[in-house]
Amino acid sequence: MTTAIRTSHAAGCRECAGRDAEILEVVSGTRLNNDKIAAERARELGNGAHTHAALNTDMYVVRAFTPENAS
């Protein structure tokens, strides 16, 4: 059985340019400096990884879907 890919969509994200993005990791809003933690993790992952803020204060580390990485 396969698991559905979790996605995020941020209309104003320049890196995603209107595309959905795969959520690679979630950094809980309960963690102090979760935005900095998520940004550092995105830098470590590279290859277009960046962050989106969730409405519940979590931070998502995401990568936009492209023809190369879409399954």
PDB file of N, CA, C and O in Angstrom:
ATOM      1  N   MET A   1       0.836  -1.169   0.000  1.00  0.00           N
ATOM      2  CA  MET A   1       0.000   0.000   0.000  1.00  0.00           C
ATOM      3  C   MET A   1       0.884   1.235   0.000  1.00  0.00           C
ATOM      4  O   MET A   1       1.843   1.309   0.768  1.00  0.00           O
ATOM      5  N   THR A   2       0.581   2.188  -0.835  1.00  0.00           N
ATOM      6  CA  THR A   2       1.369   3.416  -0.899  1.00  0.00           C
ATOM      7  C   THR A   2       0.692   4.513  -0.091  1.00  0.00           C
ATOM      8  O   THR A   2      -0.528   4.530   0.069  1.00  0.00           O
ATOM      9  N   THR A   3       1.503   5.416   0.406  1.00  0.00           N
ATOM     10  CA  THR A   3       1.008   6.542   1.183  1.00  0.00           C
ATOM     11  C   THR A   3       0.905   7.761   0.276  1.00  0.00           C
ATOM     12  O   THR A   3       1.784   8.011  -0.548  1.00  0.00           O
ATOM     13  N   ALA A   4      -0.168   8.511   0.434  1.00  0.00           N
ATOM     14  CA  ALA A   4      -0.335   9.722  -0.365  1.00  0.00           C
ATOM     15  C   ALA A   4       0.738  10.736  -0.001  1.00  0.00           C
ATOM     16  O   ALA A   4       1.128  10.856   1.160  1.00  0.00           O
ATOM     17  N   ILE A   5       1.204  11.456  -0.998  1.00  0.00           N
ATOM     18  CA  ILE A   5       2.197  12.496  -0.776  1.00  0.00           C
ATOM     19  C   ILE A   5       1.509  13.690  -0.139  1.00  0.00           C
ATOM     20  O   ILE A   5       0.484  14.158  -0.633  1.00  0.00           O
ATOM     21  N   ARG A   6       2.071  14.184   0.960  1.00  0.00           N
ATOM     22  CA  ARG A   6       1.516  15.373   1.599  1.00  0.00           C
ATOM     23  C   ARG A   6       1.995  16.592   0.831  1.00  0.00           C
ATOM     24  O   ARG A   6       3.173  16.705   0.490  1.00  0.00           O
ATOM     25  N   THR A   7       1.072  17.497   0.564  1.00  0.00           N
ATOM     26  CA  THR A   7       1.415  18.666  -0.229  1.00  0.00           C
ATOM     27  C   THR A   7       1.041  19.953   0.482  1.00  0.00           C
ATOM     28  O   THR A   7       0.232  19.964   1.410  1.00  0.00           O
ATOM     29  N   SER A   8       1.647  21.032   0.026  1.00  0.00           N
ATOM     30  CA  SER A   8       1.367  22.375   0.505  1.00  0.00           C
ATOM     31  C   SER A   8       1.221  23.256  -0.724  1.00  0.00           C
ATOM     32  O   SER A   8       1.816  22.985  -1.768  1.00  0.00           O
ATOM     33  N   HIS A   9       0.428  24.309  -0.595  1.00  0.00           N
ATOM     34  CA  HIS A   9       0.289  25.265  -1.687  1.00  0.00           C
ATOM     35  C   HIS A   9       0.302  26.673  -1.092  1.00  0.00           C
ATOM     36  O   HIS A   9      -0.560  27.024  -0.287  1.00  0.00           O
ATOM     37  N   ALA A  10       1.264  27.450  -1.485  1.00  0.00           N
ATOM     38  CA  ALA A  10       1.360  28.844  -1.033  1.00  0.00           C
ATOM     39  C   ALA A  10       1.274  29.725  -2.274  1.00  0.00           C
ATOM     40  O   ALA A  10       2.213  29.794  -3.067  1.00  0.00           O
ATOM     41  N   ALA A  11       0.159  30.383  -2.428  1.00  0.00           N
ATOM     42  CA  ALA A  11      -0.105  31.163  -3.647  1.00  0.00           C
ATOM     43  C   ALA A  11       0.971  32.203  -3.936  1.00  0.00           C
ATOM     44  O   ALA A  11       1.271  32.464  -5.101  1.00  0.00           O
ATOM     45  N   GLY A  12       1.549  32.794  -2.915  1.00  0.00           N
ATOM     46  CA  GLY A  12       2.535  33.843  -3.126  1.00  0.00           C
ATOM     47  C   GLY A  12       3.977  33.372  -3.174  1.00  0.00           C
ATOM     48  O   GLY A  12       4.892  34.194  -3.217  1.00  0.00           O
ATOM     49  N   CYS A  13       4.199  32.065  -3.167  1.00  0.00           N
ATOM     50  CA  CYS A  13       5.574  31.542  -3.141  1.00  0.00           C
ATOM     51  C   CYS A  13       6.219  31.660  -4.518  1.00  0.00           C
ATOM     52  O   CYS A  13       5.745  31.067  -5.487  1.00  0.00           O
ATOM     53  N   ARG A  14       7.288  32.418  -4.597  1.00  0.00           N
ATOM     54  CA  ARG A  14       7.989  32.607  -5.881  1.00  0.00           C
ATOM     55  C   ARG A  14       8.676  31.331  -6.348  1.00  0.00           C
ATOM     56  O   ARG A  14       8.752  31.062  -7.547  1.00  0.00           O
ATOM     57  N   GLU A  15       9.179  30.545  -5.395  1.00  0.00           N
ATOM     58  CA  GLU A  15       9.887  29.324  -5.781  1.00  0.00           C
ATOM     59  C   GLU A  15       8.941  28.273  -6.340  1.00  0.00           C
ATOM     60  O   GLU A  15       9.316  27.519  -7.238  1.00  0.00           O
ATOM     61  N   CYS A  16       7.718  28.212  -5.819  1.00  0.00           N
ATOM     62  CA  CYS A  16       6.743  27.233  -6.306  1.00  0.00           C
ATOM     63  C   CYS A  16       6.029  27.719  -7.561  1.00  0.00           C
ATOM     64  O   CYS A  16       5.566  26.907  -8.361  1.00  0.00           O
ATOM     65  N   ALA A  17       5.938  29.012  -7.739  1.00  0.00           N
ATOM     66  CA  ALA A  17       5.315  29.613  -8.929  1.00  0.00           C
ATOM     67  C   ALA A  17       3.950  29.011  -9.240  1.00  0.00           C
ATOM     68  O   ALA A  17       3.655  28.676 -10.387  1.00  0.00           O
ATOM     69  N   GLY A  18       3.114  28.877  -8.198  1.00  0.00           N
ATOM     70  CA  GLY A  18       1.768  28.374  -8.384  1.00  0.00           C
ATOM     71  C   GLY A  18       1.618  26.863  -8.362  1.00  0.00           C
ATOM     72  O   GLY A  18       0.498  26.352  -8.377  1.00  0.00           O
ATOM     73  N   ARG A  19       2.737  26.139  -8.329  1.00  0.00           N
ATOM     74  CA  ARG A  19       2.671  24.672  -8.288  1.00  0.00           C
ATOM     75  C   ARG A  19       2.482  24.199  -6.858  1.00  0.00           C
ATOM     76  O   ARG A  19       2.816  24.917  -5.916  1.00  0.00           O
ATOM     77  N   ASP A  20       1.947  22.995  -6.689  1.00  0.00           N
ATOM     78  CA  ASP A  20       1.923  22.363  -5.381  1.00  0.00           C
ATOM     79  C   ASP A  20       3.345  21.960  -5.021  1.00  0.00           C
ATOM     80  O   ASP A  20       4.205  21.798  -5.887  1.00  0.00           O
ATOM     81  N   ALA A  21       3.573  21.801  -3.708  1.00  0.00           N
ATOM     82  CA  ALA A  21       4.891  21.397  -3.238  1.00  0.00           C
ATOM     83  C   ALA A  21       4.755  20.199  -2.319  1.00  0.00           C
ATOM     84  O   ALA A  21       3.810  20.115  -1.536  1.00  0.00           O
ATOM     85  N   GLU A  22       5.692  19.280  -2.414  1.00  0.00           N
ATOM     86  CA  GLU A  22       5.723  18.126  -1.522  1.00  0.00           C
ATOM     87  C   GLU A  22       6.278  18.564  -0.172  1.00  0.00           C
ATOM     88  O   GLU A  22       7.301  19.246  -0.112  1.00  0.00           O
ATOM     89  N   ILE A  23       5.611  18.176   0.907  1.00  0.00           N
ATOM     90  CA  ILE A  23       6.116  18.460   2.253  1.00  0.00           C
ATOM     91  C   ILE A  23       7.155  17.402   2.580  1.00  0.00           C
ATOM     92  O   ILE A  23       6.843  16.215   2.673  1.00  0.00           O
ATOM     93  N   LEU A  24       8.394  17.844   2.753  1.00  0.00           N
ATOM     94  CA  LEU A  24       9.487  16.934   3.077  1.00  0.00           C
ATOM     95  C   LEU A  24       9.601  16.717   4.576  1.00  0.00           C
ATOM     96  O   LEU A  24       9.867  15.603   5.026  1.00  0.00           O
ATOM     97  N   GLU A  25       9.400  17.780   5.353  1.00  0.00           N
ATOM     98  CA  GLU A  25       9.470  17.712   6.811  1.00  0.00           C
ATOM     99  C   GLU A  25       8.556  18.768   7.405  1.00  0.00           C
ATOM    100  O   GLU A  25       8.252  19.776   6.767  1.00  0.00           O
ATOM    101  N   VAL A  26       8.121  18.525   8.633  1.00  0.00           N
ATOM    102  CA  VAL A  26       7.322  19.488   9.381  1.00  0.00           C
ATOM    103  C   VAL A  26       8.082  19.823  10.655  1.00  0.00           C
ATOM    104  O   VAL A  26       8.516  18.929  11.382  1.00  0.00           O
ATOM    105  N   VAL A  27       8.242  21.124  10.923  1.00  0.00           N
ATOM    106  CA  VAL A  27       8.851  21.574  12.173  1.00  0.00           C
ATOM    107  C   VAL A  27       7.726  22.197  12.992  1.00  0.00           C
ATOM    108  O   VAL A  27       7.124  23.191  12.586  1.00  0.00           O
ATOM    109  N   SER A  28       7.453  21.608  14.135  1.00  0.00           N
ATOM    110  CA  SER A  28       6.320  21.999  14.962  1.00  0.00           C
ATOM    111  C   SER A  28       6.399  23.453  15.409  1.00  0.00           C
ATOM    112  O   SER A  28       7.473  23.972  15.714  1.00  0.00           O
ATOM    113  N   GLY A  29       5.242  24.093  15.441  1.00  0.00           N
ATOM    114  CA  GLY A  29       5.144  25.459  15.933  1.00  0.00           C
ATOM    115  C   GLY A  29       5.444  25.575  17.413  1.00  0.00           C
ATOM    116  O   GLY A  29       5.655  26.679  17.917  1.00  0.00           O
ATOM    117  N   THR A  30       5.466  24.451  18.120  1.00  0.00           N
ATOM    118  CA  THR A  30       5.797  24.482  19.543  1.00  0.00           C
ATOM    119  C   THR A  30       7.298  24.600  19.788  1.00  0.00           C
ATOM    120  O   THR A  30       7.726  24.862  20.912  1.00  0.00           O
ATOM    121  N   ARG A  31       8.093  24.409  18.745  1.00  0.00           N
ATOM    122  CA  ARG A  31       9.553  24.528  18.892  1.00  0.00           C
ATOM    123  C   ARG A  31       9.973  25.979  18.763  1.00  0.00           C
ATOM    124  O   ARG A  31       9.548  26.679  17.845  1.00  0.00           O
ATOM    125  N   LEU A  32      10.794  26.418  19.671  1.00  0.00           N
ATOM    126  CA  LEU A  32      11.328  27.774  19.629  1.00  0.00           C
ATOM    127  C   LEU A  32      12.147  27.941  18.354  1.00  0.00           C
ATOM    128  O   LEU A  32      12.955  27.072  18.023  1.00  0.00           O
ATOM    129  N   ASN A  33      11.952  29.035  17.641  1.00  0.00           N
ATOM    130  CA  ASN A  33      12.681  29.329  16.396  1.00  0.00           C
ATOM    131  C   ASN A  33      12.422  28.301  15.304  1.00  0.00           C
ATOM    132  O   ASN A  33      13.330  27.957  14.547  1.00  0.00           O
ATOM    133  N   ASN A  34      11.180  27.805  15.218  1.00  0.00           N
ATOM    134  CA  ASN A  34      10.909  26.776  14.207  1.00  0.00           C
ATOM    135  C   ASN A  34      11.150  27.275  12.786  1.00  0.00           C
ATOM    136  O   ASN A  34      11.466  26.481  11.900  1.00  0.00           O
ATOM    137  N   ASP A  35      11.005  28.585  12.556  1.00  0.00           N
ATOM    138  CA  ASP A  35      11.273  29.116  11.221  1.00  0.00           C
ATOM    139  C   ASP A  35      12.748  28.999  10.863  1.00  0.00           C
ATOM    140  O   ASP A  35      13.085  28.675   9.724  1.00  0.00           O
ATOM    141  N   LYS A  36      13.623  29.256  11.817  1.00  0.00           N
ATOM    142  CA  LYS A  36      15.066  29.142  11.568  1.00  0.00           C
ATOM    143  C   LYS A  36      15.484  27.683  11.422  1.00  0.00           C
ATOM    144  O   LYS A  36      16.333  27.350  10.595  1.00  0.00           O
ATOM    145  N   ILE A  37      14.883  26.821  12.229  1.00  0.00           N
ATOM    146  CA  ILE A  37      15.181  25.388  12.134  1.00  0.00           C
ATOM    147  C   ILE A  37      14.778  24.864  10.761  1.00  0.00           C
ATOM    148  O   ILE A  37      15.538  24.133  10.125  1.00  0.00           O
ATOM    149  N   ALA A  38      13.585  25.235  10.304  1.00  0.00           N
ATOM    150  CA  ALA A  38      13.107  24.779   8.994  1.00  0.00           C
ATOM    151  C   ALA A  38      13.976  25.329   7.864  1.00  0.00           C
ATOM    152  O   ALA A  38      14.283  24.609   6.914  1.00  0.00           O
ATOM    153  N   ALA A  39      14.369  26.588   7.959  1.00  0.00           N
ATOM    154  CA  ALA A  39      15.218  27.187   6.920  1.00  0.00           C
ATOM    155  C   ALA A  39      16.570  26.485   6.846  1.00  0.00           C
ATOM    156  O   ALA A  39      17.097  26.258   5.757  1.00  0.00           O
ATOM    157  N   GLU A  40      17.126  26.145   7.993  1.00  0.00           N
ATOM    158  CA  GLU A  40      18.414  25.435   8.016  1.00  0.00           C
ATOM    159  C   GLU A  40      18.264  24.049   7.397  1.00  0.00           C
ATOM    160  O   GLU A  40      19.127  23.609   6.638  1.00  0.00           O
ATOM    161  N   ARG A  41      17.179  23.367   7.717  1.00  0.00           N
ATOM    162  CA  ARG A  41      16.943  22.032   7.150  1.00  0.00           C
ATOM    163  C   ARG A  41      16.758  22.113   5.631  1.00  0.00           C
ATOM    164  O   ARG A  41      17.241  21.249   4.899  1.00  0.00           O
ATOM    165  N   ALA A  42      16.062  23.150   5.158  1.00  0.00           N
ATOM    166  CA  ALA A  42      15.893  23.335   3.717  1.00  0.00           C
ATOM    167  C   ALA A  42      17.240  23.554   3.041  1.00  0.00           C
ATOM    168  O   ALA A  42      17.489  23.011   1.965  1.00  0.00           O
ATOM    169  N   ARG A  43      18.106  24.341   3.661  1.00  0.00           N
ATOM    170  CA  ARG A  43      19.456  24.551   3.097  1.00  0.00           C
ATOM    171  C   ARG A  43      20.220  23.233   3.033  1.00  0.00           C
ATOM    172  O   ARG A  43      20.912  22.956   2.053  1.00  0.00           O
ATOM    173  N   GLU A  44      20.089  22.417   4.087  1.00  0.00           N
ATOM    174  CA  GLU A  44      20.777  21.125   4.106  1.00  0.00           C
ATOM    175  C   GLU A  44      20.269  20.207   2.997  1.00  0.00           C
ATOM    176  O   GLU A  44      21.061  19.512   2.360  1.00  0.00           O
ATOM    177  N   LEU A  45      18.958  20.199   2.761  1.00  0.00           N
ATOM    178  CA  LEU A  45      18.378  19.339   1.728  1.00  0.00           C
ATOM    179  C   LEU A  45      18.698  19.832   0.320  1.00  0.00           C
ATOM    180  O   LEU A  45      18.869  19.031  -0.599  1.00  0.00           O
ATOM    181  N   GLY A  46      18.778  21.153   0.150  1.00  0.00           N
ATOM    182  CA  GLY A  46      19.128  21.732  -1.152  1.00  0.00           C
ATOM    183  C   GLY A  46      18.148  21.368  -2.251  1.00  0.00           C
ATOM    184  O   GLY A  46      17.012  20.983  -1.972  1.00  0.00           O
ATOM    185  N   ASN A  47      18.579  21.487  -3.494  1.00  0.00           N
ATOM    186  CA  ASN A  47      17.810  21.123  -4.677  1.00  0.00           C
ATOM    187  C   ASN A  47      16.400  21.717  -4.668  1.00  0.00           C
ATOM    188  O   ASN A  47      15.424  21.019  -4.944  1.00  0.00           O
ATOM    189  N   GLY A  48      16.303  23.008  -4.350  1.00  0.00           N
ATOM    190  CA  GLY A  48      15.014  23.691  -4.402  1.00  0.00           C
ATOM    191  C   GLY A  48      14.175  23.601  -3.143  1.00  0.00           C
ATOM    192  O   GLY A  48      13.056  24.114  -3.116  1.00  0.00           O
ATOM    193  N   ALA A  49      14.689  22.958  -2.093  1.00  0.00           N
ATOM    194  CA  ALA A  49      13.931  22.885  -0.837  1.00  0.00           C
ATOM    195  C   ALA A  49      13.844  24.278  -0.222  1.00  0.00           C
ATOM    196  O   ALA A  49      14.816  25.033  -0.234  1.00  0.00           O
ATOM    197  N   HIS A  50      12.676  24.610   0.314  1.00  0.00           N
ATOM    198  CA  HIS A  50      12.452  25.899   0.951  1.00  0.00           C
ATOM    199  C   HIS A  50      11.321  25.744   1.961  1.00  0.00           C
ATOM    200  O   HIS A  50      10.866  24.623   2.189  1.00  0.00           O
ATOM    201  N   THR A  51      10.860  26.816   2.563  1.00  0.00           N
ATOM    202  CA  THR A  51       9.862  26.697   3.623  1.00  0.00           C
ATOM    203  C   THR A  51       8.536  27.347   3.263  1.00  0.00           C
ATOM    204  O   THR A  51       8.480  28.307   2.494  1.00  0.00           O
ATOM    205  N   HIS A  52       7.476  26.802   3.837  1.00  0.00           N
ATOM    206  CA  HIS A  52       6.140  27.392   3.816  1.00  0.00           C
ATOM    207  C   HIS A  52       5.656  27.437   5.261  1.00  0.00           C
ATOM    208  O   HIS A  52       5.935  26.522   6.035  1.00  0.00           O
ATOM    209  N   ALA A  53       4.944  28.478   5.627  1.00  0.00           N
ATOM    210  CA  ALA A  53       4.351  28.581   6.959  1.00  0.00           C
ATOM    211  C   ALA A  53       2.934  28.015   6.911  1.00  0.00           C
ATOM    212  O   ALA A  53       2.156  28.341   6.015  1.00  0.00           O
ATOM    213  N   ALA A  54       2.612  27.172   7.875  1.00  0.00           N
ATOM    214  CA  ALA A  54       1.259  26.621   7.983  1.00  0.00           C
ATOM    215  C   ALA A  54       0.407  27.543   8.851  1.00  0.00           C
ATOM    216  O   ALA A  54       0.935  28.302   9.664  1.00  0.00           O
ATOM    217  N   LEU A  55      -0.896  27.475   8.679  1.00  0.00           N
ATOM    218  CA  LEU A  55      -1.804  28.311   9.457  1.00  0.00           C
ATOM    219  C   LEU A  55      -1.750  28.004  10.951  1.00  0.00           C
ATOM    220  O   LEU A  55      -2.078  28.866  11.767  1.00  0.00           O
ATOM    221  N   ASN A  56      -1.344  26.794  11.323  1.00  0.00           N
ATOM    222  CA  ASN A  56      -1.282  26.408  12.729  1.00  0.00           C
ATOM    223  C   ASN A  56       0.076  26.717  13.378  1.00  0.00           C
ATOM    224  O   ASN A  56       0.356  26.214  14.466  1.00  0.00           O
ATOM    225  N   THR A  57       0.902  27.511  12.751  1.00  0.00           N
ATOM    226  CA  THR A  57       2.256  27.955  13.168  1.00  0.00           C
ATOM    227  C   THR A  57       3.355  26.937  12.898  1.00  0.00           C
ATOM    228  O   THR A  57       4.522  27.229  13.159  1.00  0.00           O
ATOM    229  N   ASP A  58       3.027  25.745  12.380  1.00  0.00           N
ATOM    230  CA  ASP A  58       4.084  24.827  11.963  1.00  0.00           C
ATOM    231  C   ASP A  58       4.802  25.421  10.756  1.00  0.00           C
ATOM    232  O   ASP A  58       4.256  26.273  10.055  1.00  0.00           O
ATOM    233  N   MET A  59       6.011  24.972  10.523  1.00  0.00           N
ATOM    234  CA  MET A  59       6.760  25.328   9.321  1.00  0.00           C
ATOM    235  C   MET A  59       6.974  24.056   8.516  1.00  0.00           C
ATOM    236  O   MET A  59       7.370  23.024   9.058  1.00  0.00           O
ATOM    237  N   TYR A  60       6.709  24.140   7.217  1.00  0.00           N
ATOM    238  CA  TYR A  60       6.928  23.019   6.315  1.00  0.00           C
ATOM    239  C   TYR A  60       8.213  23.244   5.536  1.00  0.00           C
ATOM    240  O   TYR A  60       8.475  24.347   5.056  1.00  0.00           O
ATOM    241  N   VAL A  61       9.009  22.194   5.415  1.00  0.00           N
ATOM    242  CA  VAL A  61      10.134  22.188   4.485  1.00  0.00           C
ATOM    243  C   VAL A  61       9.592  21.488   3.245  1.00  0.00           C
ATOM    244  O   VAL A  61       9.177  20.331   3.311  1.00  0.00           O
ATOM    245  N   VAL A  62       9.599  22.186   2.121  1.00  0.00           N
ATOM    246  CA  VAL A  62       8.937  21.689   0.914  1.00  0.00           C
ATOM    247  C   VAL A  62       9.862  21.752  -0.300  1.00  0.00           C
ATOM    248  O   VAL A  62      10.915  22.389  -0.281  1.00  0.00           O
ATOM    249  N   ARG A  63       9.428  21.068  -1.350  1.00  0.00           N
ATOM    250  CA  ARG A  63      10.071  21.172  -2.667  1.00  0.00           C
ATOM    251  C   ARG A  63       8.961  21.169  -3.704  1.00  0.00           C
ATOM    252  O   ARG A  63       8.110  20.280  -3.707  1.00  0.00           O
ATOM    253  N   ALA A  64       8.969  22.159  -4.580  1.00  0.00           N
ATOM    254  CA  ALA A  64       7.920  22.272  -5.601  1.00  0.00           C
ATOM    255  C   ALA A  64       7.969  21.094  -6.555  1.00  0.00           C
ATOM    256  O   ALA A  64       9.043  20.599  -6.895  1.00  0.00           O
ATOM    257  N   PHE A  65       6.785  20.646  -6.987  1.00  0.00           N
ATOM    258  CA  PHE A  65       6.715  19.602  -7.993  1.00  0.00           C
ATOM    259  C   PHE A  65       7.167  20.169  -9.325  1.00  0.00           C
ATOM    260  O   PHE A  65       6.735  21.247  -9.732  1.00  0.00           O
ATOM    261  N   THR A  66       8.029  19.444  -9.992  1.00  0.00           N
ATOM    262  CA  THR A  66       8.488  19.797 -11.323  1.00  0.00           C
ATOM    263  C   THR A  66       8.358  18.553 -12.195  1.00  0.00           C
ATOM    264  O   THR A  66       8.166  17.460 -11.664  1.00  0.00           O
ATOM    265  N   PRO A  67       8.457  18.684 -13.509  1.00  0.00           N
ATOM    266  CA  PRO A  67       8.395  17.487 -14.354  1.00  0.00           C
ATOM    267  C   PRO A  67       9.454  16.450 -13.973  1.00  0.00           C
ATOM    268  O   PRO A  67       9.239  15.252 -14.158  1.00  0.00           O
ATOM    269  N   GLU A  68      10.589  16.897 -13.444  1.00  0.00           N
ATOM    270  CA  GLU A  68      11.677  15.990 -13.095  1.00  0.00           C
ATOM    271  C   GLU A  68      11.384  15.187 -11.834  1.00  0.00           C
ATOM    272  O   GLU A  68      11.807  14.036 -11.730  1.00  0.00           O
ATOM    273  N   ASN A  69      10.657  15.778 -10.861  1.00  0.00           N
ATOM    274  CA  ASN A  69      10.456  15.056  -9.604  1.00  0.00           C
ATOM    275  C   ASN A  69       9.027  14.582  -9.396  1.00  0.00           C
ATOM    276  O   ASN A  69       8.739  13.964  -8.371  1.00  0.00           O
ATOM    277  N   ALA A  70       8.131  14.846 -10.321  1.00  0.00           N
ATOM    278  CA  ALA A  70       6.744  14.364 -10.196  1.00  0.00           C
ATOM    279  C   ALA A  70       6.715  12.867 -10.497  1.00  0.00           C
ATOM    280  O   ALA A  70       7.401  12.390 -11.401  1.00  0.00           O
ATOM    281  N   SER A  71       5.920  12.145  -9.737  1.00  0.00           N
ATOM    282  CA  SER A  71       5.860  10.699  -9.974  1.00  0.00           C
ATOM    283  C   SER A  71       4.588  10.305 -10.663  1.00  0.00           C
ATOM    284  O   SER A  71       4.375   9.124 -10.938  1.00  0.00           O
TER     285      SER A  71
END
